[in-house]
Amino acid sequence: MVDISSFFKKADFYGVLLPGYLSVTLWLLLFRPGTIFASDGALSTDLFSAVVFVIFGPAVGLGLQQLHRRLATFLSWAMGGAQAGSILWSKGIPPPPRGPWTPNYYSDYARLRLEAKDQERFELDLAEANYDFGVSVGIALAGLGIYNLWVNGVAGASIFALFLIVAVILLVGGYLEWQYSVAPTIDYLRKKHPASVRTP
């Protein structure tokens, strides 16, 4: 098994690496088992650890994270700015407005992170990582389930149903993580560091 470098933080592991590892491993097990297992059925550890875990896992994990975060940003823009902020916030979809939606959210968030103490940033990173894990793995499982159904037809229906159920559970969990962990942490830090928040 590959050692995870010390420059990776716990939040990186939860939010980026673990979703990527899980997604790539499931894809290989379902569609390319010969890549993981040698002809005698033994685990091909060299290829598995060096290529999959070191390269593809983090890349897939970061791609999933950026996909759902950018999708939320696009939805916010597409739904019309100020109105979108309150609509998305009521549904628990990031980025949250601070009170009334303002276009300064991202710069405020960046300043807030710069002003926060190390422990405060760690708590925010961990809350966001748990959110990212749920949403990223939910998207990956839904995608793998659909792909499996497309490739295998009716024979893949049971895996599709299982993956879809788990995906829905994880996506709902991500929504709740945002509502009850990430957003309150951001609100708390905003109140603690009011200089980071600009007026509209």
PyMOL CGO cylinders between C-alpha atoms (Angstrom):
from pymol import cmd
from pymol.cgo import CYLINDER

trace = [
    CYLINDER, 0.00, 0.00, 0.00, 1.28, 3.48, -0.83, 0.3, 1, 1, 1, 1, 1, 1,
    CYLINDER, 1.28, 3.48, -0.83, 2.24, 5.82, 2.01, 0.3, 1, 1, 1, 1, 1, 1,
    CYLINDER, 2.24, 5.82, 2.01, 0.33, 9.08, 1.84, 0.3, 1, 1, 1, 1, 1, 1,
    CYLINDER, 0.33, 9.08, 1.84, 2.77, 11.98, 1.80, 0.3, 1, 1, 1, 1, 1, 1,
    CYLINDER, 2.77, 11.98, 1.80, 2.93, 14.14, 4.91, 0.3, 1, 1, 1, 1, 1, 1,
    CYLINDER, 2.93, 14.14, 4.91, 1.95, 17.28, 2.98, 0.3, 1, 1, 1, 1, 1, 1,
    CYLINDER, 1.95, 17.28, 2.98, -1.57, 15.87, 2.59, 0.3, 1, 1, 1, 1, 1, 1,
    CYLINDER, -1.57, 15.87, 2.59, -3.81, 17.01, 5.41, 0.3, 1, 1, 1, 1, 1, 1,
    CYLINDER, -3.81, 17.01, 5.41, -6.73, 15.05, 6.84, 0.3, 1, 1, 1, 1, 1, 1,
    CYLINDER, -6.73, 15.05, 6.84, -9.14, 17.27, 4.90, 0.3, 1, 1, 1, 1, 1, 1,
    CYLINDER, -9.14, 17.27, 4.90, -7.30, 16.54, 1.63, 0.3, 1, 1, 1, 1, 1, 1,
    CYLINDER, -7.30, 16.54, 1.63, -7.57, 12.83, 2.29, 0.3, 1, 1, 1, 1, 1, 1,
    CYLINDER, -7.57, 12.83, 2.29, -11.32, 12.97, 3.03, 0.3, 1, 1, 1, 1, 1, 1,
    CYLINDER, -11.32, 12.97, 3.03, -12.30, 15.52, 0.39, 0.3, 1, 1, 1, 1, 1, 1,
    CYLINDER, -12.30, 15.52, 0.39, -10.09, 14.63, -2.58, 0.3, 1, 1, 1, 1, 1, 1,
    CYLINDER, -10.09, 14.63, -2.58, -7.98, 11.48, -2.23, 0.3, 1, 1, 1, 1, 1, 1,
    CYLINDER, -7.98, 11.48, -2.23, -10.49, 9.06, -0.72, 0.3, 1, 1, 1, 1, 1, 1,
    CYLINDER, -10.49, 9.06, -0.72, -13.32, 9.82, -3.20, 0.3, 1, 1, 1, 1, 1, 1,
    CYLINDER, -13.32, 9.82, -3.20, -10.84, 9.42, -6.06, 0.3, 1, 1, 1, 1, 1, 1,
    CYLINDER, -10.84, 9.42, -6.06, -9.41, 6.18, -4.72, 0.3, 1, 1, 1, 1, 1, 1,
    CYLINDER, -9.41, 6.18, -4.72, -12.87, 4.75, -4.17, 0.3, 1, 1, 1, 1, 1, 1,
    CYLINDER, -12.87, 4.75, -4.17, -14.13, 5.78, -7.61, 0.3, 1, 1, 1, 1, 1, 1,
    CYLINDER, -14.13, 5.78, -7.61, -11.12, 4.43, -9.51, 0.3, 1, 1, 1, 1, 1, 1,
    CYLINDER, -11.12, 4.43, -9.51, -11.02, 1.20, -7.50, 0.3, 1, 1, 1, 1, 1, 1,
    CYLINDER, -11.02, 1.20, -7.50, -14.73, 0.50, -8.10, 0.3, 1, 1, 1, 1, 1, 1,
    CYLINDER, -14.73, 0.50, -8.10, -14.35, 1.26, -11.80, 0.3, 1, 1, 1, 1, 1, 1,
    CYLINDER, -14.35, 1.26, -11.80, -11.41, -1.14, -12.07, 0.3, 1, 1, 1, 1, 1, 1,
    CYLINDER, -11.41, -1.14, -12.07, -13.19, -3.87, -10.11, 0.3, 1, 1, 1, 1, 1, 1,
    CYLINDER, -13.19, -3.87, -10.11, -16.31, -3.58, -12.25, 0.3, 1, 1, 1, 1, 1, 1,
    CYLINDER, -16.31, -3.58, -12.25, -14.87, -3.01, -15.71, 0.3, 1, 1, 1, 1, 1, 1,
    CYLINDER, -14.87, -3.01, -15.71, -11.14, -3.85, -15.69, 0.3, 1, 1, 1, 1, 1, 1,
    CYLINDER, -11.14, -3.85, -15.69, -10.49, -6.50, -13.03, 0.3, 1, 1, 1, 1, 1, 1,
    CYLINDER, -10.49, -6.50, -13.03, -7.49, -7.79, -15.00, 0.3, 1, 1, 1, 1, 1, 1,
    CYLINDER, -7.49, -7.79, -15.00, -5.68, -4.54, -14.19, 0.3, 1, 1, 1, 1, 1, 1,
    CYLINDER, -5.68, -4.54, -14.19, -5.87, -5.26, -10.46, 0.3, 1, 1, 1, 1, 1, 1,
    CYLINDER, -5.87, -5.26, -10.46, -5.53, -9.02, -10.39, 0.3, 1, 1, 1, 1, 1, 1,
    CYLINDER, -5.53, -9.02, -10.39, -2.83, -11.13, -12.02, 0.3, 1, 1, 1, 1, 1, 1,
    CYLINDER, -2.83, -11.13, -12.02, -3.76, -14.24, -14.03, 0.3, 1, 1, 1, 1, 1, 1,
    CYLINDER, -3.76, -14.24, -14.03, -3.35, -16.44, -10.93, 0.3, 1, 1, 1, 1, 1, 1,
    CYLINDER, -3.35, -16.44, -10.93, -5.84, -14.26, -9.00, 0.3, 1, 1, 1, 1, 1, 1,
    CYLINDER, -5.84, -14.26, -9.00, -3.22, -12.55, -6.84, 0.3, 1, 1, 1, 1, 1, 1,
    CYLINDER, -3.22, -12.55, -6.84, -3.36, -8.79, -6.30, 0.3, 1, 1, 1, 1, 1, 1,
    CYLINDER, -3.36, -8.79, -6.30, -1.06, -6.90, -8.65, 0.3, 1, 1, 1, 1, 1, 1,
    CYLINDER, -1.06, -6.90, -8.65, 0.29, -4.59, -5.96, 0.3, 1, 1, 1, 1, 1, 1,
    CYLINDER, 0.29, -4.59, -5.96, 2.95, -2.74, -7.95, 0.3, 1, 1, 1, 1, 1, 1,
    CYLINDER, 2.95, -2.74, -7.95, 0.64, -1.50, -10.70, 0.3, 1, 1, 1, 1, 1, 1,
    CYLINDER, 0.64, -1.50, -10.70, -2.26, -1.00, -8.31, 0.3, 1, 1, 1, 1, 1, 1,
    CYLINDER, -2.26, -1.00, -8.31, -0.40, 1.18, -5.82, 0.3, 1, 1, 1, 1, 1, 1,
    CYLINDER, -0.40, 1.18, -5.82, 1.90, 3.06, -8.17, 0.3, 1, 1, 1, 1, 1, 1,
    CYLINDER, 1.90, 3.06, -8.17, -0.48, 3.97, -10.97, 0.3, 1, 1, 1, 1, 1, 1,
    CYLINDER, -0.48, 3.97, -10.97, -3.99, 3.91, -9.54, 0.3, 1, 1, 1, 1, 1, 1,
    CYLINDER, -3.99, 3.91, -9.54, -3.47, 5.27, -6.06, 0.3, 1, 1, 1, 1, 1, 1,
    CYLINDER, -3.47, 5.27, -6.06, -0.74, 7.79, -6.79, 0.3, 1, 1, 1, 1, 1, 1,
    CYLINDER, -0.74, 7.79, -6.79, -1.95, 9.21, -10.11, 0.3, 1, 1, 1, 1, 1, 1,
    CYLINDER, -1.95, 9.21, -10.11, -5.56, 8.42, -10.94, 0.3, 1, 1, 1, 1, 1, 1,
    CYLINDER, -5.56, 8.42, -10.94, -7.07, 8.55, -7.46, 0.3, 1, 1, 1, 1, 1, 1,
    CYLINDER, -7.07, 8.55, -7.46, -6.21, 12.16, -6.62, 0.3, 1, 1, 1, 1, 1, 1,
    CYLINDER, -6.21, 12.16, -6.62, -6.93, 13.30, -10.19, 0.3, 1, 1, 1, 1, 1, 1,
    CYLINDER, -6.93, 13.30, -10.19, -10.40, 11.74, -10.21, 0.3, 1, 1, 1, 1, 1, 1,
    CYLINDER, -10.40, 11.74, -10.21, -11.11, 12.98, -6.67, 0.3, 1, 1, 1, 1, 1, 1,
    CYLINDER, -11.11, 12.98, -6.67, -10.13, 16.56, -7.48, 0.3, 1, 1, 1, 1, 1, 1,
    CYLINDER, -10.13, 16.56, -7.48, -12.10, 16.42, -10.72, 0.3, 1, 1, 1, 1, 1, 1,
    CYLINDER, -12.10, 16.42, -10.72, -15.24, 15.30, -8.88, 0.3, 1, 1, 1, 1, 1, 1,
    CYLINDER, -15.24, 15.30, -8.88, -14.78, 17.99, -6.23, 0.3, 1, 1, 1, 1, 1, 1,
    CYLINDER, -14.78, 17.99, -6.23, -14.32, 20.74, -8.81, 0.3, 1, 1, 1, 1, 1, 1,
    CYLINDER, -14.32, 20.74, -8.81, -17.25, 19.43, -10.85, 0.3, 1, 1, 1, 1, 1, 1,
    CYLINDER, -17.25, 19.43, -10.85, -19.81, 19.77, -8.09, 0.3, 1, 1, 1, 1, 1, 1,
    CYLINDER, -19.81, 19.77, -8.09, -18.37, 23.05, -6.77, 0.3, 1, 1, 1, 1, 1, 1,
    CYLINDER, -18.37, 23.05, -6.77, -18.29, 24.66, -10.23, 0.3, 1, 1, 1, 1, 1, 1,
    CYLINDER, -18.29, 24.66, -10.23, -21.76, 23.32, -10.98, 0.3, 1, 1, 1, 1, 1, 1,
    CYLINDER, -21.76, 23.32, -10.98, -23.05, 25.12, -7.89, 0.3, 1, 1, 1, 1, 1, 1,
    CYLINDER, -23.05, 25.12, -7.89, -21.31, 28.32, -9.01, 0.3, 1, 1, 1, 1, 1, 1,
    CYLINDER, -21.31, 28.32, -9.01, -22.78, 28.02, -12.51, 0.3, 1, 1, 1, 1, 1, 1,
    CYLINDER, -22.78, 28.02, -12.51, -26.27, 27.40, -11.13, 0.3, 1, 1, 1, 1, 1, 1,
    CYLINDER, -26.27, 27.40, -11.13, -25.90, 30.47, -8.95, 0.3, 1, 1, 1, 1, 1, 1,
    CYLINDER, -25.90, 30.47, -8.95, -24.93, 32.58, -11.96, 0.3, 1, 1, 1, 1, 1, 1,
    CYLINDER, -24.93, 32.58, -11.96, -27.53, 31.04, -14.28, 0.3, 1, 1, 1, 1, 1, 1,
    CYLINDER, -27.53, 31.04, -14.28, -30.37, 31.58, -11.84, 0.3, 1, 1, 1, 1, 1, 1,
    CYLINDER, -30.37, 31.58, -11.84, -29.67, 35.26, -11.58, 0.3, 1, 1, 1, 1, 1, 1,
    CYLINDER, -29.67, 35.26, -11.58, -27.31, 36.44, -8.86, 0.3, 1, 1, 1, 1, 1, 1,
    CYLINDER, -27.31, 36.44, -8.86, -29.18, 37.90, -5.90, 0.3, 1, 1, 1, 1, 1, 1,
    CYLINDER, -29.18, 37.90, -5.90, -32.27, 35.77, -6.38, 0.3, 1, 1, 1, 1, 1, 1,
    CYLINDER, -32.27, 35.77, -6.38, -30.15, 32.68, -6.98, 0.3, 1, 1, 1, 1, 1, 1,
    CYLINDER, -30.15, 32.68, -6.98, -28.27, 33.18, -3.75, 0.3, 1, 1, 1, 1, 1, 1,
    CYLINDER, -28.27, 33.18, -3.75, -31.35, 32.94, -1.57, 0.3, 1, 1, 1, 1, 1, 1,
    CYLINDER, -31.35, 32.94, -1.57, -32.82, 30.08, -3.63, 0.3, 1, 1, 1, 1, 1, 1,
    CYLINDER, -32.82, 30.08, -3.63, -29.63, 28.03, -3.54, 0.3, 1, 1, 1, 1, 1, 1,
    CYLINDER, -29.63, 28.03, -3.54, -29.06, 28.75, 0.14, 0.3, 1, 1, 1, 1, 1, 1,
    CYLINDER, -29.06, 28.75, 0.14, -32.57, 27.61, 1.02, 0.3, 1, 1, 1, 1, 1, 1,
    CYLINDER, -32.57, 27.61, 1.02, -31.79, 24.34, -0.78, 0.3, 1, 1, 1, 1, 1, 1,
    CYLINDER, -31.79, 24.34, -0.78, -28.39, 24.04, 0.93, 0.3, 1, 1, 1, 1, 1, 1,
    CYLINDER, -28.39, 24.04, 0.93, -26.39, 24.30, -2.26, 0.3, 1, 1, 1, 1, 1, 1,
    CYLINDER, -26.39, 24.30, -2.26, -23.09, 26.22, -2.05, 0.3, 1, 1, 1, 1, 1, 1,
    CYLINDER, -23.09, 26.22, -2.05, -21.99, 28.92, -2.37, 0.3, 1, 1, 1, 1, 1, 1,
    CYLINDER, -21.99, 28.92, -2.37, -24.06, 30.31, 0.49, 0.3, 1, 1, 1, 1, 1, 1,
    CYLINDER, -24.06, 30.31, 0.49, -25.02, 33.96, 0.62, 0.3, 1, 1, 1, 1, 1, 1,
    CYLINDER, -25.02, 33.96, 0.62, -24.06, 35.94, 3.66, 0.3, 1, 1, 1, 1, 1, 1,
    CYLINDER, -24.06, 35.94, 3.66, -27.50, 37.19, 4.54, 0.3, 1, 1, 1, 1, 1, 1,
    CYLINDER, -27.50, 37.19, 4.54, -28.54, 38.82, 1.27, 0.3, 1, 1, 1, 1, 1, 1,
    CYLINDER, -28.54, 38.82, 1.27, -26.55, 37.52, -1.65, 0.3, 1, 1, 1, 1, 1, 1,
    CYLINDER, -26.55, 37.52, -1.65, -23.68, 39.74, -2.79, 0.3, 1, 1, 1, 1, 1, 1,
    CYLINDER, -23.68, 39.74, -2.79, -21.14, 39.32, -5.57, 0.3, 1, 1, 1, 1, 1, 1,
    CYLINDER, -21.14, 39.32, -5.57, -18.39, 39.63, -2.94, 0.3, 1, 1, 1, 1, 1, 1,
    CYLINDER, -18.39, 39.63, -2.94, -18.88, 36.13, -1.53, 0.3, 1, 1, 1, 1, 1, 1,
    CYLINDER, -18.88, 36.13, -1.53, -15.69, 34.59, -2.94, 0.3, 1, 1, 1, 1, 1, 1,
    CYLINDER, -15.69, 34.59, -2.94, -13.39, 37.45, -1.97, 0.3, 1, 1, 1, 1, 1, 1,
    CYLINDER, -13.39, 37.45, -1.97, -15.01, 37.56, 1.49, 0.3, 1, 1, 1, 1, 1, 1,
    CYLINDER, -15.01, 37.56, 1.49, -14.47, 33.83, 1.86, 0.3, 1, 1, 1, 1, 1, 1,
    CYLINDER, -14.47, 33.83, 1.86, -10.81, 34.13, 0.83, 0.3, 1, 1, 1, 1, 1, 1,
    CYLINDER, -10.81, 34.13, 0.83, -10.22, 36.99, 3.32, 0.3, 1, 1, 1, 1, 1, 1,
    CYLINDER, -10.22, 36.99, 3.32, -12.00, 35.01, 6.03, 0.3, 1, 1, 1, 1, 1, 1,
    CYLINDER, -12.00, 35.01, 6.03, -9.65, 32.07, 5.50, 0.3, 1, 1, 1, 1, 1, 1,
    CYLINDER, -9.65, 32.07, 5.50, -6.64, 34.40, 5.66, 0.3, 1, 1, 1, 1, 1, 1,
    CYLINDER, -6.64, 34.40, 5.66, -7.79, 35.96, 8.93, 0.3, 1, 1, 1, 1, 1, 1,
    CYLINDER, -7.79, 35.96, 8.93, -8.88, 32.72, 10.61, 0.3, 1, 1, 1, 1, 1, 1,
    CYLINDER, -8.88, 32.72, 10.61, -6.54, 30.98, 13.03, 0.3, 1, 1, 1, 1, 1, 1,
    CYLINDER, -6.54, 30.98, 13.03, -5.02, 27.62, 12.13, 0.3, 1, 1, 1, 1, 1, 1,
    CYLINDER, -5.02, 27.62, 12.13, -7.49, 25.65, 14.26, 0.3, 1, 1, 1, 1, 1, 1,
    CYLINDER, -7.49, 25.65, 14.26, -10.45, 27.57, 12.77, 0.3, 1, 1, 1, 1, 1, 1,
    CYLINDER, -10.45, 27.57, 12.77, -9.26, 26.84, 9.23, 0.3, 1, 1, 1, 1, 1, 1,
    CYLINDER, -9.26, 26.84, 9.23, -8.74, 23.21, 10.16, 0.3, 1, 1, 1, 1, 1, 1,
    CYLINDER, -8.74, 23.21, 10.16, -12.34, 22.92, 11.41, 0.3, 1, 1, 1, 1, 1, 1,
    CYLINDER, -12.34, 22.92, 11.41, -13.66, 24.62, 8.26, 0.3, 1, 1, 1, 1, 1, 1,
    CYLINDER, -13.66, 24.62, 8.26, -11.49, 22.42, 6.02, 0.3, 1, 1, 1, 1, 1, 1,
    CYLINDER, -11.49, 22.42, 6.02, -12.68, 19.27, 7.79, 0.3, 1, 1, 1, 1, 1, 1,
    CYLINDER, -12.68, 19.27, 7.79, -16.36, 20.26, 7.49, 0.3, 1, 1, 1, 1, 1, 1,
    CYLINDER, -16.36, 20.26, 7.49, -15.89, 21.04, 3.78, 0.3, 1, 1, 1, 1, 1, 1,
    CYLINDER, -15.89, 21.04, 3.78, -13.98, 17.78, 3.26, 0.3, 1, 1, 1, 1, 1, 1,
    CYLINDER, -13.98, 17.78, 3.26, -16.83, 15.74, 4.74, 0.3, 1, 1, 1, 1, 1, 1,
    CYLINDER, -16.83, 15.74, 4.74, -19.26, 17.59, 2.46, 0.3, 1, 1, 1, 1, 1, 1,
    CYLINDER, -19.26, 17.59, 2.46, -16.98, 17.05, -0.56, 0.3, 1, 1, 1, 1, 1, 1,
    CYLINDER, -16.98, 17.05, -0.56, -16.65, 13.35, 0.21, 0.3, 1, 1, 1, 1, 1, 1,
    CYLINDER, -16.65, 13.35, 0.21, -20.41, 12.77, 0.30, 0.3, 1, 1, 1, 1, 1, 1,
    CYLINDER, -20.41, 12.77, 0.30, -21.15, 14.72, -2.87, 0.3, 1, 1, 1, 1, 1, 1,
    CYLINDER, -21.15, 14.72, -2.87, -18.12, 13.49, -4.85, 0.3, 1, 1, 1, 1, 1, 1,
    CYLINDER, -18.12, 13.49, -4.85, -18.66, 9.81, -4.04, 0.3, 1, 1, 1, 1, 1, 1,
    CYLINDER, -18.66, 9.81, -4.04, -22.41, 10.20, -4.60, 0.3, 1, 1, 1, 1, 1, 1,
    CYLINDER, -22.41, 10.20, -4.60, -21.78, 11.58, -8.09, 0.3, 1, 1, 1, 1, 1, 1,
    CYLINDER, -21.78, 11.58, -8.09, -19.19, 8.86, -8.81, 0.3, 1, 1, 1, 1, 1, 1,
    CYLINDER, -19.19, 8.86, -8.81, -21.47, 6.02, -7.70, 0.3, 1, 1, 1, 1, 1, 1,
    CYLINDER, -21.47, 6.02, -7.70, -24.40, 7.38, -9.71, 0.3, 1, 1, 1, 1, 1, 1,
    CYLINDER, -24.40, 7.38, -9.71, -22.15, 7.68, -12.77, 0.3, 1, 1, 1, 1, 1, 1,
    CYLINDER, -22.15, 7.68, -12.77, -20.67, 4.20, -12.34, 0.3, 1, 1, 1, 1, 1, 1,
    CYLINDER, -20.67, 4.20, -12.34, -24.13, 2.72, -11.82, 0.3, 1, 1, 1, 1, 1, 1,
    CYLINDER, -24.13, 2.72, -11.82, -25.46, 4.34, -14.99, 0.3, 1, 1, 1, 1, 1, 1,
    CYLINDER, -25.46, 4.34, -14.99, -22.37, 3.29, -16.95, 0.3, 1, 1, 1, 1, 1, 1,
    CYLINDER, -22.37, 3.29, -16.95, -22.69, -0.28, -15.66, 0.3, 1, 1, 1, 1, 1, 1,
    CYLINDER, -22.69, -0.28, -15.66, -26.35, -0.38, -16.71, 0.3, 1, 1, 1, 1, 1, 1,
    CYLINDER, -26.35, -0.38, -16.71, -25.43, 0.96, -20.14, 0.3, 1, 1, 1, 1, 1, 1,
    CYLINDER, -25.43, 0.96, -20.14, -22.57, -1.54, -20.64, 0.3, 1, 1, 1, 1, 1, 1,
    CYLINDER, -22.57, -1.54, -20.64, -24.24, -4.62, -19.13, 0.3, 1, 1, 1, 1, 1, 1,
    CYLINDER, -24.24, -4.62, -19.13, -27.91, -3.91, -19.78, 0.3, 1, 1, 1, 1, 1, 1,
    CYLINDER, -27.91, -3.91, -19.78, -30.44, -5.68, -17.58, 0.3, 1, 1, 1, 1, 1, 1,
    CYLINDER, -30.44, -5.68, -17.58, -27.64, -7.83, -16.10, 0.3, 1, 1, 1, 1, 1, 1,
    CYLINDER, -27.64, -7.83, -16.10, -26.24, -4.68, -14.49, 0.3, 1, 1, 1, 1, 1, 1,
    CYLINDER, -26.24, -4.68, -14.49, -29.55, -3.55, -12.99, 0.3, 1, 1, 1, 1, 1, 1,
    CYLINDER, -29.55, -3.55, -12.99, -28.82, -4.82, -9.48, 0.3, 1, 1, 1, 1, 1, 1,
    CYLINDER, -28.82, -4.82, -9.48, -25.48, -2.98, -9.29, 0.3, 1, 1, 1, 1, 1, 1,
    CYLINDER, -25.48, -2.98, -9.29, -27.15, 0.11, -10.76, 0.3, 1, 1, 1, 1, 1, 1,
    CYLINDER, -27.15, 0.11, -10.76, -29.88, 0.01, -8.10, 0.3, 1, 1, 1, 1, 1, 1,
    CYLINDER, -29.88, 0.01, -8.10, -27.37, -0.54, -5.28, 0.3, 1, 1, 1, 1, 1, 1,
    CYLINDER, -27.37, -0.54, -5.28, -25.09, 2.27, -6.44, 0.3, 1, 1, 1, 1, 1, 1,
    CYLINDER, -25.09, 2.27, -6.44, -28.04, 4.61, -6.98, 0.3, 1, 1, 1, 1, 1, 1,
    CYLINDER, -28.04, 4.61, -6.98, -29.40, 3.99, -3.46, 0.3, 1, 1, 1, 1, 1, 1,
    CYLINDER, -29.40, 3.99, -3.46, -25.97, 4.58, -1.89, 0.3, 1, 1, 1, 1, 1, 1,
    CYLINDER, -25.97, 4.58, -1.89, -25.45, 7.67, -4.09, 0.3, 1, 1, 1, 1, 1, 1,
    CYLINDER, -25.45, 7.67, -4.09, -28.74, 9.19, -2.94, 0.3, 1, 1, 1, 1, 1, 1,
    CYLINDER, -28.74, 9.19, -2.94, -27.85, 8.50, 0.71, 0.3, 1, 1, 1, 1, 1, 1,
    CYLINDER, -27.85, 8.50, 0.71, -24.44, 10.15, 0.24, 0.3, 1, 1, 1, 1, 1, 1,
    CYLINDER, -24.44, 10.15, 0.24, -25.86, 13.16, -1.62, 0.3, 1, 1, 1, 1, 1, 1,
    CYLINDER, -25.86, 13.16, -1.62, -28.48, 13.71, 1.06, 0.3, 1, 1, 1, 1, 1, 1,
    CYLINDER, -28.48, 13.71, 1.06, -25.72, 13.35, 3.65, 0.3, 1, 1, 1, 1, 1, 1,
    CYLINDER, -25.72, 13.35, 3.65, -23.68, 15.96, 1.80, 0.3, 1, 1, 1, 1, 1, 1,
    CYLINDER, -23.68, 15.96, 1.80, -26.66, 18.31, 1.79, 0.3, 1, 1, 1, 1, 1, 1,
    CYLINDER, -26.66, 18.31, 1.79, -27.08, 17.86, 5.55, 0.3, 1, 1, 1, 1, 1, 1,
    CYLINDER, -27.08, 17.86, 5.55, -23.33, 18.30, 6.07, 0.3, 1, 1, 1, 1, 1, 1,
    CYLINDER, -23.33, 18.30, 6.07, -23.53, 21.62, 4.25, 0.3, 1, 1, 1, 1, 1, 1,
    CYLINDER, -23.53, 21.62, 4.25, -26.61, 22.78, 6.12, 0.3, 1, 1, 1, 1, 1, 1,
    CYLINDER, -26.61, 22.78, 6.12, -25.57, 21.79, 9.61, 0.3, 1, 1, 1, 1, 1, 1,
    CYLINDER, -25.57, 21.79, 9.61, -21.77, 21.88, 9.57, 0.3, 1, 1, 1, 1, 1, 1,
    CYLINDER, -21.77, 21.88, 9.57, -20.19, 23.94, 6.78, 0.3, 1, 1, 1, 1, 1, 1,
    CYLINDER, -20.19, 23.94, 6.78, -22.62, 26.86, 6.68, 0.3, 1, 1, 1, 1, 1, 1,
    CYLINDER, -22.62, 26.86, 6.68, -22.75, 27.33, 10.49, 0.3, 1, 1, 1, 1, 1, 1,
    CYLINDER, -22.75, 27.33, 10.49, -18.92, 27.21, 10.62, 0.3, 1, 1, 1, 1, 1, 1,
    CYLINDER, -18.92, 27.21, 10.62, -18.68, 29.92, 7.95, 0.3, 1, 1, 1, 1, 1, 1,
    CYLINDER, -18.68, 29.92, 7.95, -21.31, 32.02, 9.75, 0.3, 1, 1, 1, 1, 1, 1,
    CYLINDER, -21.31, 32.02, 9.75, -19.47, 31.64, 13.07, 0.3, 1, 1, 1, 1, 1, 1,
    CYLINDER, -19.47, 31.64, 13.07, -16.16, 32.70, 11.51, 0.3, 1, 1, 1, 1, 1, 1,
    CYLINDER, -16.16, 32.70, 11.51, -17.81, 35.66, 9.78, 0.3, 1, 1, 1, 1, 1, 1,
    CYLINDER, -17.81, 35.66, 9.78, -19.08, 36.92, 13.10, 0.3, 1, 1, 1, 1, 1, 1,
    CYLINDER, -19.08, 36.92, 13.10, -15.73, 36.31, 14.77, 0.3, 1, 1, 1, 1, 1, 1,
    CYLINDER, -15.73, 36.31, 14.77, -13.78, 38.07, 11.98, 0.3, 1, 1, 1, 1, 1, 1,
    CYLINDER, -13.78, 38.07, 11.98, -16.15, 40.86, 10.80, 0.3, 1, 1, 1, 1, 1, 1,
    CYLINDER, -16.15, 40.86, 10.80, -13.33, 42.70, 8.99, 0.3, 1, 1, 1, 1, 1, 1,
    CYLINDER, -13.33, 42.70, 8.99, -13.33, 39.92, 6.37, 0.3, 1, 1, 1, 1, 1, 1,
    CYLINDER, -13.33, 39.92, 6.37, -16.89, 40.74, 5.26, 0.3, 1, 1, 1, 1, 1, 1,
    CYLINDER, -16.89, 40.74, 5.26, -17.44, 43.59, 2.84, 0.3, 1, 1, 1, 1, 1, 1,
    CYLINDER, -17.44, 43.59, 2.84, -20.71, 45.40, 2.42, 0.3, 1, 1, 1, 1, 1, 1,
    CYLINDER, -20.71, 45.40, 2.42, -22.45, 44.89, -0.95, 0.3, 1, 1, 1, 1, 1, 1,
]
cmd.load_cgo(trace, "trace")
